[in-house]
Amino acid sequence: MATIVSTIRVGQKPTKDERKRMKAEIKAAKKMLPVYDPDCPPSSSEALAEFAAMARERKKNRRNPLPVVALRIQPDVLEKYKALGRGYSGIMADVLKLAADNPEILSKASMR
């Protein structure tokens, strides 16, 4: 099966022919057996159990959510973050933390 590359723009929907082709490819893929890369063999049941335990731990840590804060921000800055896609608010929080931990950035910001 060949790799087909398509460019999709925000808000663009696939054409009728593209949808038909995708449905046919999905139907054919369902009949195919998985092919494992020799450098990445299937995970053992012990490894899967370990991954499940790690996922439970991550989920447990998320139960203590960060505080929600209202913030006034310039529309152009917000659009740049939104353009990053899903999870942009987490990226914004990381950037704010990096700036807060950097005295040079803080001194420049407070001079405005």
N, C-alpha and C positions, 0 to 999 in steps of 0.2 A: 504494500500500500504506500502510495506517495504522500509526501507532506504538501499540503496546500496552504499557501500563505494569503491572507486577506487583510486589507486595511479597513478598519471600522472606525468611524468618527463618532463622537459623543452624540447621542440622540438618533443615530442612523440605524435603520432596521434592515435586515437582510432581504434581498429580493426573493421573489417566489422561486426562481431557479436555484438560488443559494440555499433556501430552506429545504427544497426537494433534495438537493445534493447532500446536505448535512444529514437529513433523515436516512438516506440510503447508506451513507458512510457509518452512521451509528448502528444501523441494522446489521451491516456487514461486520462491524467491530464486535458486536455481541456474540457472533458465531466463532470469532477467532480465539485461540488459546493464548494465554499470556506468554510473553517471551521475556525471560529474565536476562539481564545484563550479567556476564560472568564477574564483573567487578562489584556488582551489587546483588547478591543472591537474596532469595526470599528470607524474611526474618523468621527466626525460630520462635516457638511458643514462649520460651523464657524471655526473649527480647521483647516480644509483644506485651507480655505481662509487665515488664519493666517500664515500657512506654506508657501503658495504661496507668501505672502507679504515678509516673511523672505527670501525666495529664490531670489525674485527680488532685495532686499536690498544687499544680498551677491553678486549677479551678478553685480550690480551697483558698488560696491566697487572693484570688480576685473577689472573694466575698467581702473583703474589707476595702470597699471602693474609696477612691480618692475623693476629696471634697469637690463639689460642683461650685464653680465660680462664674459670675457674670463678668464679662470683660468687654470694654469698648475697644474696637479695633478698626483700622481703616479698611474700607471695602476692598481696595486693591490687594491688600495684604491677605485678607481672608480668602479672596478668590485664588491667590497663589497656593495657599494651603489646600483649599478644596480641590484644586487641580491635581493634587497628589493622589486623590481617590480615597477609598474607604480607609479609615484609621488616621485621617489627617489630624484629628484633634490630639491623638497620642503623640504624633510627631511634633505638633505645636507645643505640647507639654514638655517634650524632651528638649526642644530648642530653648524654651523658657528656663528650664533647669540648667542647661549649659551656660546660658547668659547669666543666671543668678550666681553660678559658681565661679564666674570670671570677673574679678574686680575691675579690669580694664573696660570691659563692655558696660558694666554698671556705671562707672564714672562718666563714660561718654553719654550714656542715656540720661543721666541725671543733670547733665549740663544743658540740655535742650530747654 
